[in-house]
Amino acid sequence: MKHYLHAYWRINYIKSPRKERGSPFMEAFHSADPQKHLLLHRNSLSFILMNRYPYNAGHLLALPAREVSDFDELTEEEQAALFGAVIRGQNILKRAMQPEGFNVGFNIGSAAGAGIPKHLHAHIVPRWNGDTNFMPVVGETKILPQALEALYAQLLAVVSEEK
C-alpha cells in the first residue's frame, strides 16, 4: 500500500521565484503585520521569527535588526542583542514546547548553506529524544506535527505573557 504525506506549505517555497529580491527578513522586521511574517519579537537591535520552511517544529530564527552578512560587521551592542535574542528564542520554546534539547547555529555564506547569506541569522531548532525517524533517512521527508499558524499562536501566547 502506498502512503502519501502532504507538506502543503512547501509548495510556496517550491514555486517561489529564485530571482534577487528584497530581504524577506527586513520586510518582516519593518512589517505592521507581525503575524503575516510569523514575527514573535523585535526591538531596535534584534528580532525573532519562525522559520517558514522549518527543519523541525518550532524552528526559530534570531536576527540582528541591521542587515549584515558576518559577525565582524556587528557592533558589540548588536552582538549582545543577537545573542540575547537567541537566548530569548530558546526560552520561548522551552515554555511553549518543552524540548529536550536544541540545535543552535549559523550558516555564514552560501557555501556554508546560508539561504539568505546577506542577513546573518541564528537557527534555533528544538529537539526531542526520538524526534528523528526513518522518514528523513529513507524518504528524504520531514514530518512536522503542527501547522505553522497554530504553532505561531502558541509561541506568541508565551511572548505575550512575558510583557
C-alpha positions as CSV (number, residue, x, y, z in Angstrom):
1,M,0.0,0.0,0.0
2,K,1.3,3.4,-0.9
3,H,1.2,6.2,1.6
4,Y,1.2,9.9,0.8
5,L,2.4,12.7,3.0
6,H,1.2,16.2,2.2
7,A,3.5,19.0,3.1
8,Y,1.1,21.6,1.8
9,W,3.2,24.6,3.0
10,R,6.2,23.6,0.8
11,I,4.6,24.5,-2.5
12,N,5.0,28.2,-1.8
13,Y,8.7,27.6,-1.4
14,I,9.0,25.3,-4.4
15,K,7.2,27.8,-6.7
16,S,8.8,31.0,-5.3
17,P,10.9,32.9,-7.8
18,R,14.6,32.5,-7.5
19,K,15.4,36.0,-8.7
20,E,17.1,38.5,-6.4
21,R,14.5,40.4,-4.4
22,G,14.3,42.4,-1.2
23,S,15.2,40.8,2.0
24,P,12.2,38.9,3.5
25,F,13.9,39.4,6.9
26,M,13.9,43.2,6.6
27,E,10.3,43.1,5.3
28,A,9.3,41.1,8.4
29,F,11.2,43.4,10.7
30,H,9.5,46.5,9.4
31,S,6.1,45.0,8.9
32,A,3.0,46.3,10.6
33,D,1.6,42.8,10.4
34,P,3.8,40.5,12.6
35,Q,1.5,37.5,12.2
36,K,1.9,37.6,8.4
37,H,5.7,37.2,8.9
38,L,5.5,34.9,11.9
39,L,7.3,37.6,13.9
40,L,7.5,36.8,17.6
41,H,9.6,39.6,19.0
42,R,11.5,42.7,17.8
43,N,13.4,45.6,19.4
44,S,15.7,48.2,17.9
45,L,18.7,45.8,17.6
46,S,17.3,42.3,17.0
47,F,14.2,40.2,16.2
48,I,12.9,36.6,16.3
49,L,10.7,34.9,13.8
50,M,9.5,31.5,13.0
51,N,11.2,29.8,10.1
52,R,8.6,29.4,7.3
53,Y,10.5,26.3,6.0
54,P,11.5,24.6,9.3
55,Y,13.9,21.7,9.9
56,N,11.7,20.8,12.9
57,A,8.5,22.0,14.5
58,G,9.2,25.3,16.4
59,H,12.3,26.2,14.3
60,L,13.0,29.9,15.1
61,L,15.4,32.4,13.6
62,A,17.1,35.2,15.6
63,L,18.5,38.1,13.6
64,P,20.2,41.4,14.0
65,A,17.9,44.3,13.0
66,R,20.6,45.6,10.7
67,E,21.3,43.5,7.6
68,V,24.9,42.2,7.8
69,S,26.4,39.0,6.5
70,D,29.0,38.2,9.2
71,F,29.7,38.6,12.9
72,D,32.6,41.1,12.4
73,E,30.1,43.6,10.8
74,L,28.1,43.8,14.1
75,T,28.8,46.4,16.8
76,E,29.4,44.9,20.3
77,E,25.9,46.1,21.3
78,E,24.4,44.3,18.2
79,Q,26.3,41.2,19.1
80,A,24.9,41.2,22.6
81,A,21.4,41.8,21.3
82,L,21.7,39.0,18.8
83,F,22.9,36.5,21.4
84,G,20.1,37.8,23.7
85,A,17.6,37.1,21.0
86,V,19.0,33.5,20.7
87,I,18.5,33.0,24.5
88,R,15.0,34.5,24.4
89,G,14.1,32.3,21.5
90,Q,15.2,29.2,23.4
91,N,13.2,30.4,26.4
92,I,10.1,30.9,24.4
93,L,10.4,27.3,23.0
94,K,11.2,25.9,26.4
95,R,8.0,27.4,27.9
96,A,5.8,26.6,24.9
97,M,7.0,23.2,23.7
98,Q,9.3,21.7,26.4
99,P,12.0,20.4,24.1
100,E,14.7,18.1,25.5
101,G,17.5,19.9,23.6
102,F,18.3,22.4,20.9
103,N,20.4,22.8,17.8
104,V,21.6,26.4,17.5
105,G,23.8,27.5,14.7
106,F,24.7,29.9,12.0
107,N,25.3,29.2,8.3
108,I,27.6,32.0,7.1
109,G,27.9,32.4,3.4
110,S,26.3,30.5,0.5
111,A,29.0,27.7,0.6
112,A,28.0,27.0,4.2
113,G,24.3,26.6,3.3
114,A,23.0,30.1,4.1
115,G,19.8,30.5,2.0
116,I,19.9,34.3,2.6
117,P,23.6,35.0,3.0
118,K,23.3,38.8,3.1
119,H,21.5,38.7,6.5
120,L,23.2,36.8,9.3
121,H,20.8,34.7,11.3
122,A,20.8,32.1,14.0
123,H,18.8,28.9,13.7
124,I,17.2,27.8,17.0
125,V,15.8,24.3,16.5
126,P,14.0,22.5,19.3
127,R,14.8,18.8,19.6
128,W,13.2,15.8,21.4
129,N,14.7,12.4,22.1
130,G,13.5,10.2,19.3
131,D,12.3,13.0,17.0
132,T,14.2,11.6,14.1
133,N,12.6,8.6,12.5
134,F,13.1,6.7,9.2
135,M,11.4,9.3,7.0
136,P,14.3,11.8,6.8
137,V,16.7,8.9,6.3
138,V,15.0,6.8,3.6
139,G,12.2,9.1,2.3
140,E,14.1,12.4,2.4
141,T,10.9,13.7,4.1
142,K,10.5,15.6,7.4
143,I,7.2,15.3,9.2
144,L,6.0,18.4,11.1
145,P,3.3,17.6,13.6
146,Q,1.7,21.1,13.8
147,A,0.7,23.8,11.3
148,L,2.9,26.9,11.3
149,E,-0.1,29.2,12.1
150,A,-1.2,27.1,15.1
151,L,2.3,26.9,16.5
152,Y,2.8,30.7,15.9
153,A,-0.3,31.3,18.1
154,Q,1.1,29.0,20.8
155,L,4.5,30.7,20.8
156,L,3.0,34.2,20.6
157,A,1.0,33.4,23.8
158,V,4.3,32.8,25.6
159,V,5.8,36.0,24.3
160,S,2.7,38.0,25.4
161,E,2.9,36.5,28.9
162,E,6.5,37.9,29.2
163,K,5.3,41.5,28.7
